[in-house]
Amino acid sequence: MYFAALLARTEDGWEASDTELDDVEAMSDLTDLAREASAGAEDDTVLVFIEQEDAWFGVVRVDGEEDPRIYVSDAAAAARSSYGEILLTDELLGKDPDQDELDALDLDGTEDGEPDLSDEDGDGDDDTAGSSAEAVPVGPIGDTRILADLGVSEKELLALDTNDALGQIAEVLGAAEVLETVR
């Protein structure tokens, strides 16, 4: 089960709203959604919380017109999720978005029917070539200092249990009650 919410920091404190991600297809859509939630103030901080129960959580931070900052607790788990894939941008994964698709393929130079010398077990599969999901690291990825100025240190963020990480973050932010109202 998924949960997604927006926390917008205003002059009066944090305001929470649950959000549907059905129409969000890319990070730019999610960033636009966050900016709309900032209640019109250019420099407000908006946090987007996304979690898949007991598997992973992600935090996207949007400060005004700055580029979004992203943290994902387990990139490999998030890569298996349609919502997680939104967070795992090429930039976050260290991929060059301008790279030619043919350059990204692991071409070994053999023609069809020629033996592939890297195929040690003879089953016809190149066991050294990983799928794109295997290229995603297991564990945390992104900006581990995303919440440091809000009271959640890098060490604390990395130590959070995926079971109730968003609740624990909201508690430190002083936003636990408003988050619970949308949960």
Backbone as ProteinMPNN parsed JSONL, in Angstrom:
{"seq_chain_A": "MYFAALLARTEDGWEASDTELDDVEAMSDLTDLAREASAGAEDDTVLVFIEQEDAWFGVVRVDGEEDPRIYVSDAAAAARSSYGEILLTDELLGKDPDQDELDALDLDGTEDGEPDLSDEDGDGDDDTAGSSAEAVPVGPIGDTRILADLGVSEKELLALDTNDALGQIAEVLGAAEVLETVR", "coords_chain_A": {"N_chain_A": [[0.832, -1.166, 0.0], [0.457, 2.234, -0.74], [1.357, 5.536, 0.366], [1.01, 8.976, 0.112], [1.852, 12.325, 0.69], [1.718, 15.89, 1.024], [3.657, 18.28, 2.667], [3.546, 21.49, 3.586], [5.453, 24.229, 4.519], [4.489, 27.01, 6.248], [3.915, 30.433, 7.333], [2.397, 30.03, 9.557], [3.055, 27.524, 10.453], [3.264, 23.999, 9.723], [1.38, 22.695, 7.016], [-0.596, 20.047, 5.967], [-1.447, 17.901, 3.248], [-3.128, 15.26, 1.659], [-2.201, 13.501, -1.265], [-2.872, 12.573, -4.596], [-1.168, 10.495, -6.79], [-1.703, 9.612, -9.283], [-1.818, 11.078, -11.69], [0.749, 11.927, -11.931], [3.62, 11.682, -13.711], [6.286, 12.177, -13.998], [9.257, 13.59, -12.462], [9.115, 16.335, -12.794], [6.356, 16.824, -12.863], [5.686, 16.154, -10.245], [7.148, 18.072, -8.857], [5.874, 20.411, -9.75], [3.348, 19.984, -8.587], [4.06, 20.159, -5.89], [4.909, 22.833, -5.749], [2.513, 24.138, -6.241], [1.225, 23.615, -3.886], [2.411, 25.288, -2.114], [1.087, 27.491, -1.24], [1.319, 29.901, -2.552], [3.499, 31.425, -1.639], [6.698, 32.296, -2.541], [9.132, 31.365, -1.434], [8.544, 29.276, 0.262], [8.939, 26.129, 1.878], [8.294, 22.933, 0.682], [7.532, 19.642, 1.363], [7.429, 16.488, -0.074], [6.112, 13.507, 0.771], [6.464, 10.109, 0.246], [5.585, 6.756, 0.49], [6.005, 3.236, 0.408], [4.461, 0.808, 2.04], [6.395, -0.698, 4.508], [8.525, -1.142, 2.72], [9.96, 0.966, 1.316], [10.751, 4.502, 1.498], [10.348, 7.874, 0.406], [11.54, 11.233, 0.147], [10.871, 14.332, -1.139], [12.091, 17.512, -1.575], [11.09, 20.77, -2.074], [12.072, 23.955, -2.495], [10.872, 26.932, -3.066], [11.706, 28.174, -6.221], [13.89, 26.602, -6.627], [15.803, 23.71, -7.738], [14.395, 20.474, -7.187], [15.151, 18.538, -4.285], [16.078, 15.239, -3.499], [15.508, 12.261, -1.659], [15.749, 8.797, -1.236], [14.946, 5.914, 0.516], [15.535, 3.235, -0.146], [16.759, 2.457, -3.044], [16.664, 0.282, -4.861], [14.347, -1.116, -4.087], [12.468, 0.899, -4.523], [12.68, 1.161, -7.27], [11.196, -0.898, -8.236], [8.686, -0.005, -8.136], [5.999, 1.913, -9.406], [5.598, 4.511, -8.481], [7.966, 4.952, -7.155], [9.771, 4.933, -9.257], [9.38, 7.436, -10.327], [10.772, 9.092, -8.62], [13.376, 8.236, -8.953], [15.337, 9.664, -10.735], [17.321, 10.224, -13.732], [19.482, 11.87, -13.118], [19.71, 11.53, -10.321], [20.418, 8.856, -10.244], [22.819, 8.989, -11.441], [23.047, 8.82, -14.168], [23.57, 9.722, -17.582], [21.354, 11.743, -19.095], [21.387, 12.526, -21.728], [22.683, 10.606, -23.114], [23.142, 8.542, -25.91], [20.823, 6.039, -26.805], [21.793, 3.706, -28.033], [24.449, 3.785, -27.267], [24.173, 3.19, -24.608], [23.529, 0.534, -24.572], [24.822, -2.735, -23.981], [26.754, -3.724, -26.094], [28.399, -6.44, -27.548], [29.818, -6.854, -29.838], [29.6, -9.142, -31.361], [28.139, -11.0, -34.01], [24.801, -12.193, -34.792], [24.531, -15.589, -34.014], [27.257, -16.006, -33.798], [29.645, -17.217, -31.459], [29.567, -16.067, -28.118], [32.141, -15.099, -26.283], [32.144, -14.291, -23.663], [30.168, -15.692, -22.498], [30.237, -17.852, -20.265], [28.939, -20.112, -19.2], [27.639, -21.26, -21.298], [24.934, -21.025, -21.896], [23.84, -19.234, -23.599], [23.18, -16.795, -22.614], [24.418, -13.653, -21.697], [25.883, -13.477, -18.86], [27.069, -11.406, -17.51], [25.926, -9.048, -18.173], [23.775, -6.769, -16.807], [20.356, -6.15, -15.912], [18.398, -3.134, -16.271], [17.206, -2.68, -13.807], [18.954, -3.927, -12.084], [21.013, -2.166, -12.16], [20.386, -0.204, -10.443], [21.202, 0.986, -7.294], [21.208, -0.891, -4.21], [19.736, 0.144, -1.249], [20.013, 3.376, 0.437], [19.68, 6.423, -1.475], [20.496, 9.565, -2.859], [20.003, 12.907, -1.555], [21.21, 13.024, 1.471], [21.257, 14.958, 3.364], [18.974, 16.365, 3.217], [17.013, 17.115, 5.075], [18.39, 18.238, 7.134], [18.636, 20.939, 8.029], [16.169, 21.212, 9.081], [16.055, 19.727, 11.316], [16.442, 16.952, 11.179], [19.053, 14.991, 11.125], [21.684, 13.803, 8.91], [22.639, 11.315, 9.779], [20.508, 10.47, 11.42], [18.458, 10.31, 9.512], [19.365, 8.264, 7.832], [19.214, 6.172, 9.619], [16.547, 5.652, 10.019], [13.724, 3.531, 10.33], [11.909, 1.871, 7.848], [9.329, 1.325, 8.48], [7.85, 3.328, 9.977], [8.893, 5.749, 9.102], [8.171, 8.239, 7.94], [6.371, 9.268, 9.785], [8.07, 9.556, 11.955], [9.839, 11.489, 10.981], [8.043, 13.617, 10.613], [7.368, 14.041, 13.27], [9.753, 15.123, 14.354], [9.81, 17.465, 12.867], [7.685, 18.772, 13.95], [5.234, 18.357, 12.921], [3.633, 16.167, 13.172], [0.955, 15.813, 13.995], [-0.55, 17.147, 11.978], [0.187, 15.627, 9.785], [-0.884, 13.154, 10.466], [-3.588, 13.703, 10.201], [-4.083, 13.51, 7.498], [-3.363, 10.992, 6.884]], "CA_chain_A": [[0.0, 0.0, 0.0], [1.196, 3.487, -0.857], [0.874, 6.739, 1.011], [1.688, 10.179, -0.377], [1.334, 13.552, 1.289], [2.499, 17.115, 0.89], [3.766, 19.115, 3.859], [3.996, 22.83, 3.19], [5.785, 25.076, 5.67], [3.943, 28.356, 6.094], [4.164, 31.299, 8.493], [1.623, 29.49, 10.678], [3.501, 26.156, 10.727], [3.134, 23.036, 8.63], [0.061, 22.294, 6.547], [-0.5, 18.774, 5.256], [-2.54, 17.483, 2.374], [-2.82, 14.015, 0.963], [-2.127, 13.761, -2.689], [-2.979, 11.452, -5.526], [-0.05, 10.504, -7.728], [-2.122, 8.954, -10.519], [-1.512, 11.914, -12.852], [2.159, 12.293, -11.883], [4.384, 10.754, -14.532], [7.71, 12.516, -13.962], [9.642, 14.446, -11.357], [8.636, 17.699, -13.053], [4.951, 16.86, -12.441], [5.681, 16.143, -8.783], [7.65, 19.383, -8.442], [4.784, 21.363, -9.995], [2.348, 19.719, -7.565], [4.584, 20.706, -4.636], [4.898, 24.297, -5.816], [1.117, 24.562, -6.122], [0.844, 23.463, -2.482], [3.141, 26.234, -1.267], [0.172, 28.591, -0.905], [1.69, 31.134, -3.231], [4.739, 32.044, -1.169], [7.797, 31.861, -3.414], [10.247, 30.709, -0.76], [8.085, 28.238, 1.176], [9.453, 24.774, 1.721], [7.277, 21.891, 0.573], [8.062, 18.285, 1.384], [6.552, 15.448, -0.589], [6.394, 12.226, 1.401], [5.906, 8.953, -0.451], [6.07, 5.502, 1.066], [5.36, 1.956, 0.149], [4.476, 0.198, 3.361], [7.453, -1.637, 4.896], [9.503, -1.4, 1.665], [10.816, 2.132, 1.086], [10.1, 5.81, 1.568], [11.074, 8.927, -0.282], [11.229, 12.617, 0.491], [11.262, 15.324, -2.144], [12.009, 18.845, -0.985], [11.042, 21.854, -3.053], [12.199, 25.275, -1.886], [10.641, 27.958, -4.077], [11.995, 27.812, -7.606], [15.103, 25.788, -6.692], [15.63, 22.327, -8.171], [13.997, 19.617, -6.075], [16.134, 17.655, -3.649], [15.413, 13.94, -3.382], [16.104, 11.182, -0.881], [14.994, 7.546, -1.29], [15.538, 5.021, 1.516], [16.041, 2.019, -0.794], [16.571, 2.688, -4.478], [16.286, -0.95, -5.556], [12.938, -1.371, -3.789], [11.684, 1.941, -5.192], [12.734, 0.922, -8.712], [10.155, -1.878, -8.554], [7.417, 0.668, -7.885], [5.751, 2.979, -10.376], [5.809, 5.795, -7.815], [9.394, 5.052, -6.879], [10.466, 5.262, -10.502], [9.283, 8.885, -10.53], [11.829, 9.707, -7.821], [14.697, 7.781, -9.392], [15.672, 10.376, -11.963], [18.644, 9.936, -14.293], [20.473, 12.634, -12.35], [19.871, 10.881, -9.028], [21.098, 7.583, -10.472], [24.122, 9.235, -12.048], [23.007, 8.492, -15.596], [23.58, 10.868, -18.482], [20.088, 11.686, -19.832], [21.626, 12.81, -23.136], [23.412, 9.493, -23.707], [22.45, 7.849, -26.982], [20.357, 4.73, -26.351], [22.698, 2.66, -28.52], [25.647, 3.814, -26.437], [23.852, 2.61, -23.316], [23.437, -0.91, -24.712], [26.074, -3.449, -23.781], [26.985, -4.474, -27.32], [29.672, -7.148, -27.421], [30.499, -6.894, -31.13], [29.407, -10.395, -32.084], [26.97, -11.074, -34.88], [23.916, -13.288, -34.419], [25.061, -16.897, -34.366], [28.65, -16.133, -33.378], [29.729, -17.494, -30.014], [29.93, -14.966, -27.231], [33.173, -15.646, -25.41], [31.875, -13.941, -22.271], [29.133, -16.602, -22.026], [31.027, -18.95, -19.716], [28.193, -21.329, -18.911], [27.15, -21.807, -22.548], [23.47, -21.034, -22.005], [23.403, -18.226, -24.555], [22.958, -15.527, -21.931], [25.601, -12.956, -21.205], [25.602, -13.361, -17.439], [27.677, -10.202, -16.957], [25.1, -7.883, -18.495], [22.673, -6.659, -15.858], [19.187, -5.408, -16.375], [18.411, -1.768, -15.752], [16.85, -2.722, -12.396], [20.151, -4.296, -11.346], [21.904, -1.021, -12.152], [19.952, 0.67, -9.356], [21.835, 0.504, -6.066], [20.41, -1.294, -3.066], [19.968, 1.045, -0.13], [19.658, 4.791, 0.275], [20.252, 7.197, -2.568], [20.014, 10.942, -2.899], [20.511, 13.943, -0.659], [21.015, 12.591, 2.854], [21.174, 16.157, 4.21], [17.763, 17.034, 2.746], [16.227, 17.619, 6.199], [19.31, 18.607, 8.209], [18.302, 22.263, 8.578], [14.844, 21.119, 9.705], [16.189, 18.959, 12.554], [16.702, 15.532, 10.963], [20.432, 14.91, 10.633], [21.992, 12.739, 7.944], [22.732, 10.054, 10.525], [19.157, 10.096, 11.83], [17.702, 9.942, 8.313], [19.833, 6.952, 7.388], [18.87, 5.168, 10.628], [15.096, 5.478, 10.128], [13.105, 2.273, 9.932], [10.9, 2.165, 6.831], [8.005, 1.054, 9.024], [7.144, 4.574, 10.29], [9.878, 6.809, 8.9], [7.546, 9.53, 7.681], [5.837, 9.723, 11.062], [9.197, 9.987, 12.781], [10.306, 12.763, 10.419], [7.031, 14.616, 10.936], [7.482, 14.315, 14.705], [10.875, 16.053, 14.53], [9.429, 18.735, 12.245], [6.562, 19.364, 14.656], [4.098, 18.246, 12.003], [3.059, 14.818, 13.301], [-0.514, 15.876, 14.06], [-1.123, 17.489, 10.68], [0.385, 14.486, 8.896], [-1.848, 12.117, 10.851], [-4.931, 14.053, 9.718], [-4.241, 13.09, 6.097], [-2.993, 9.572, 6.755]], "C_chain_A": [[0.891, 1.249, 0.0], [0.539, 4.584, -0.049], [1.683, 7.897, 0.447], [1.021, 11.393, 0.236], [2.282, 14.703, 1.002], [2.481, 17.831, 2.231], [4.329, 20.446, 3.417], [4.255, 23.653, 4.448], [5.329, 26.498, 5.377], [4.323, 29.18, 7.319], [3.483, 30.754, 9.743], [2.043, 28.07, 11.066], [3.315, 25.278, 9.497], [1.67, 22.782, 8.312], [0.237, 21.032, 5.715], [-1.698, 18.571, 4.351], [-2.147, 16.163, 1.738], [-2.857, 14.31, -0.523], [-2.237, 12.468, -3.471], [-1.853, 11.571, -6.541], [-0.42, 9.883, -9.069], [-1.761, 9.754, -11.769], [-0.054, 12.35, -12.903], [2.957, 11.243, -12.645], [5.887, 10.994, -14.457], [7.984, 13.43, -12.777], [9.143, 15.879, -11.568], [7.173, 17.853, -12.652], [4.849, 16.934, -10.917], [6.151, 17.489, -8.228], [6.575, 20.447, -8.623], [3.691, 21.217, -8.936], [2.779, 20.32, -6.224], [4.537, 22.228, -4.637], [3.484, 24.854, -5.707], [0.658, 24.524, -4.666], [1.488, 24.503, -1.581], [2.331, 27.473, -0.926], [0.643, 29.929, -1.441], [2.965, 31.798, -2.766], [5.919, 31.45, -1.924], [8.85, 31.031, -2.694], [9.814, 29.648, 0.248], [8.732, 26.901, 0.848], [8.271, 23.816, 1.664], [8.0, 20.55, 0.54], [7.008, 17.351, 0.821], [7.012, 14.15, 0.055], [5.716, 11.141, 0.574], [6.456, 7.709, 0.234], [5.289, 4.323, 0.515], [5.559, 1.175, 1.432], [5.551, -0.87, 3.507], [8.515, -1.897, 3.82], [10.484, -0.232, 1.479], [10.012, 3.404, 1.334], [10.98, 6.804, 0.834], [10.606, 10.284, 0.188], [11.738, 13.485, -0.653], [11.069, 16.68, -1.488], [12.069, 19.881, -2.094], [11.046, 23.164, -2.276], [12.05, 26.318, -2.977], [10.893, 27.436, -5.479], [13.277, 26.981, -7.757], [14.779, 24.389, -7.219], [15.23, 21.473, -6.972], [15.177, 18.801, -5.563], [15.407, 16.364, -3.305], [16.214, 13.009, -2.485], [15.173, 9.978, -0.974], [15.701, 6.549, -0.373], [16.12, 3.742, 0.922], [15.739, 2.108, -2.286], [16.11, 1.433, -5.209], [14.814, -1.289, -5.315], [12.052, -0.358, -4.505], [11.634, 1.724, -6.699], [11.673, -0.081, -9.155], [8.756, -1.297, -8.384], [7.215, 1.781, -8.9], [5.957, 4.349, -9.743], [7.283, 6.003, -7.498], [10.188, 5.437, -8.108], [10.423, 6.759, -10.799], [10.441, 9.58, -9.815], [13.225, 9.378, -8.327], [15.043, 8.386, -10.752], [17.052, 9.959, -12.46], [19.731, 10.629, -13.491], [20.748, 11.969, -11.006], [20.666, 9.582, -9.156], [22.475, 7.746, -11.113], [24.195, 8.863, -13.513], [23.007, 9.78, -16.398], [22.303, 10.816, -19.319], [20.256, 11.943, -21.327], [22.346, 11.672, -23.854], [22.55, 8.81, -24.765], [22.047, 6.458, -26.498], [21.259, 3.6, -26.826], [23.982, 2.625, -27.714], [25.403, 3.139, -25.097], [23.747, 1.088, -23.382], [24.806, -1.541, -24.535], [26.301, -4.338, -25.004], [28.355, -5.126, -27.259], [30.393, -7.322, -28.752], [30.327, -8.192, -31.892], [28.153, -10.295, -32.924], [26.064, -12.185, -34.356], [24.527, -14.596, -34.885], [26.527, -17.073, -33.998], [28.687, -16.419, -31.886], [30.157, -16.237, -29.26], [30.907, -15.529, -26.212], [32.949, -15.301, -23.944], [30.798, -14.843, -21.661], [29.807, -17.866, -21.518], [30.235, -20.212, -19.491], [27.508, -21.913, -20.139], [25.647, -21.793, -22.716], [22.939, -19.978, -22.952], [23.139, -16.872, -23.934], [24.293, -14.921, -21.52], [25.334, -12.648, -19.742], [26.202, -12.106, -16.81], [26.842, -8.968, -17.228], [23.916, -7.856, -17.557], [21.501, -5.931, -16.481], [19.246, -4.01, -15.78], [18.036, -1.747, -14.275], [18.069, -3.076, -11.544], [21.126, -3.13, -11.265], [21.546, -0.035, -11.05], [20.542, 0.127, -8.058], [20.823, 0.087, -5.006], [20.75, -0.331, -1.937], [19.659, 2.484, -0.474], [20.368, 5.451, -0.897], [19.681, 8.617, -2.48], [20.666, 11.816, -1.852], [20.211, 13.565, 0.787], [20.939, 13.765, 3.828], [19.917, 16.983, 3.888], [16.964, 17.689, 3.88], [17.092, 18.136, 7.345], [18.964, 19.952, 8.833], [16.928, 22.293, 9.243], [14.868, 20.238, 10.952], [16.436, 17.476, 12.404], [18.09, 15.421, 10.324], [20.582, 13.768, 9.626], [21.999, 11.384, 8.633], [21.346, 9.553, 10.934], [18.318, 9.628, 10.638], [18.076, 8.538, 7.852], [19.442, 5.828, 8.348], [17.373, 4.887, 10.731], [14.654, 4.114, 9.612], [11.986, 2.602, 8.944], [9.471, 1.984, 7.354], [7.218, 2.326, 9.344], [8.078, 5.771, 10.127], [9.223, 8.171, 8.728], [6.928, 10.112, 8.945], [6.936, 10.244, 11.975], [9.759, 11.322, 12.287], [9.331, 13.872, 10.792], [7.083, 14.995, 12.411], [8.595, 15.323, 14.97], [10.529, 17.437, 13.977], [8.335, 19.468, 13.029], [5.297, 19.304, 13.824], [3.386, 16.899, 12.107], [1.532, 14.845, 13.279], [-1.126, 16.191, 12.708], [-0.924, 16.361, 9.67], [-0.622, 13.392, 9.191], [-3.245, 12.429, 10.335], [-5.146, 13.629, 8.271], [-3.906, 11.62, 5.885], [-4.237, 8.774, 6.84]], "O_chain_A": [[1.932, 1.295, 0.656], [-0.668, 4.57, 0.19], [2.904, 7.805, 0.321], [-0.205, 11.486, 0.297], [3.476, 14.514, 0.771], [1.43, 17.974, 2.857], [5.458, 20.522, 2.931], [3.398, 23.763, 5.325], [5.733, 27.106, 4.386], [4.976, 28.678, 8.234], [3.944, 30.991, 10.859], [1.419, 27.476, 11.945], [3.221, 25.771, 8.373], [0.831, 22.669, 9.206], [1.119, 20.961, 4.86], [-2.809, 19.009, 4.648], [-1.002, 15.963, 1.332], [-3.485, 15.273, -0.963], [-1.753, 11.417, -3.051], [-1.621, 12.649, -7.088], [0.454, 9.651, -9.904], [-1.432, 9.169, -12.8], [0.343, 13.068, -13.821], [2.971, 10.068, -12.277], [6.675, 10.117, -14.811], [7.063, 13.973, -12.168], [8.787, 16.555, -10.603], [6.783, 18.908, -12.15], [4.033, 17.677, -10.372], [5.606, 17.98, -7.24], [6.384, 21.293, -7.749], [3.167, 22.216, -8.443], [1.969, 20.913, -5.512], [4.166, 22.842, -3.636], [3.282, 25.928, -5.14], [-0.198, 25.31, -4.26], [1.146, 24.593, -0.401], [2.877, 28.423, -0.364], [0.387, 30.972, -0.839], [3.472, 32.679, -3.461], [6.106, 30.233, -1.937], [9.403, 30.096, -3.272], [10.645, 29.166, 1.019], [9.027, 26.595, -0.307], [7.364, 23.88, 2.493], [8.953, 20.357, -0.214], [5.837, 17.417, 1.197], [8.165, 13.745, -0.099], [4.535, 11.247, 0.244], [7.65, 7.624, 0.521], [4.101, 4.407, 0.208], [6.686, 0.917, 1.854], [5.609, -1.822, 2.729], [9.337, -2.797, 3.993], [11.699, -0.432, 1.487], [8.781, 3.393, 1.374], [12.183, 6.604, 0.667], [9.451, 10.473, 0.572], [12.891, 13.376, -1.072], [10.015, 16.963, -0.918], [12.969, 19.872, -2.934], [10.133, 23.442, -1.498], [12.989, 26.568, -3.733], [10.365, 26.398, -5.877], [13.701, 26.689, -8.875], [13.634, 23.939, -7.157], [15.683, 21.726, -5.856], [16.075, 18.43, -6.319], [14.256, 16.39, -2.87], [17.443, 12.974, -2.544], [13.959, 10.111, -0.813], [16.914, 6.361, -0.473], [17.106, 3.219, 1.441], [14.615, 1.865, -2.727], [15.251, 1.514, -6.088], [14.114, -1.703, -6.239], [11.002, -0.718, -5.036], [10.641, 2.071, -7.338], [11.295, -0.107, -10.326], [7.761, -2.016, -8.48], [8.153, 2.511, -9.22], [6.444, 5.263, -10.408], [7.783, 7.126, -7.571], [11.164, 6.181, -8.017], [11.324, 7.29, -11.447], [11.019, 10.535, -10.335], [14.154, 10.164, -8.143], [15.039, 7.701, -11.775], [17.853, 9.41, -11.705], [20.779, 10.045, -13.217], [21.904, 11.857, -10.597], [21.479, 9.25, -8.293], [23.203, 6.772, -11.305], [25.278, 8.618, -14.044], [22.503, 10.806, -15.942], [22.17, 9.937, -20.17], [19.367, 11.616, -22.113], [22.596, 11.754, -25.057], [21.372, 8.535, -24.537], [22.84, 5.773, -25.851], [21.468, 2.633, -26.095], [24.548, 1.554, -27.497], [26.327, 2.576, -24.511], [23.865, 0.419, -22.355], [25.825, -0.952, -24.895], [26.07, -5.546, -24.958], [29.353, -4.47, -26.96], [31.485, -7.89, -28.783], [30.872, -8.326, -32.988], [27.214, -9.579, -32.575], [26.5, -13.024, -33.568], [24.99, -14.701, -36.021], [26.993, -18.208, -33.897], [27.852, -15.917, -31.134], [30.996, -15.463, -29.72], [30.533, -16.348, -25.373], [33.512, -15.956, -23.067], [30.538, -14.777, -20.46], [29.935, -18.843, -22.256], [30.798, -21.303, -19.579], [26.859, -22.955, -20.042], [25.122, -22.481, -23.592], [21.726, -19.832, -23.101], [22.899, -15.899, -24.649], [25.185, -15.626, -21.049], [24.645, -11.681, -19.417], [25.866, -11.778, -15.672], [27.03, -7.94, -16.577], [23.135, -8.806, -17.509], [21.648, -5.191, -17.454], [20.052, -3.739, -14.89], [18.505, -0.873, -13.546], [18.209, -2.59, -10.422], [21.983, -3.11, -10.382], [22.323, 0.873, -10.756], [20.399, -1.058, -7.756], [19.727, 0.641, -4.918], [21.92, -0.03, -1.7], [19.113, 2.781, -1.537], [21.489, 5.092, -1.259], [18.535, 8.823, -2.079], [21.738, 11.505, -1.332], [19.096, 13.761, 1.271], [20.592, 13.579, 4.994], [19.825, 18.155, 4.25], [16.31, 18.71, 3.664], [16.573, 18.441, 8.418], [18.998, 20.085, 10.056], [16.565, 23.277, 9.889], [13.831, 20.022, 11.579], [16.625, 16.789, 13.407], [18.272, 15.718, 9.144], [19.722, 12.895, 9.513], [21.429, 10.419, 8.124], [21.044, 8.366, 10.812], [17.56, 8.665, 10.747], [17.209, 7.729, 7.523], [19.349, 4.668, 7.944], [16.968, 3.978, 11.455], [15.147, 3.619, 8.598], [11.2, 3.518, 9.185], [8.517, 2.445, 6.729], [6.034, 2.405, 9.019], [8.046, 6.7, 10.934], [9.678, 9.155, 9.311], [6.961, 11.326, 9.148], [6.761, 11.241, 12.676], [10.114, 12.184, 13.091], [9.744, 14.943, 11.237], [6.863, 16.155, 12.759], [8.403, 16.273, 15.729], [10.912, 18.455, 14.554], [8.091, 20.651, 12.796], [4.39, 20.115, 14.007], [2.617, 16.536, 11.216], [0.895, 14.014, 12.631], [-2.118, 15.572, 12.322], [-1.766, 16.157, 8.796], [-1.157, 12.77, 8.272], [-4.014, 11.509, 10.059], [-6.285, 13.41, 7.859], [-4.149, 11.074, 4.808], [-4.19, 7.547, 6.757]]}, "name": "protein", "num_of_chains": 1, "seq": "MYFAALLARTEDGWEASDTELDDVEAMSDLTDLAREASAGAEDDTVLVFIEQEDAWFGVVRVDGEEDPRIYVSDAAAAARSSYGEILLTDELLGKDPDQDELDALDLDGTEDGEPDLSDEDGDGDDDTAGSSAEAVPVGPIGDTRILADLGVSEKELLALDTNDALGQIAEVLGAAEVLETVR"}
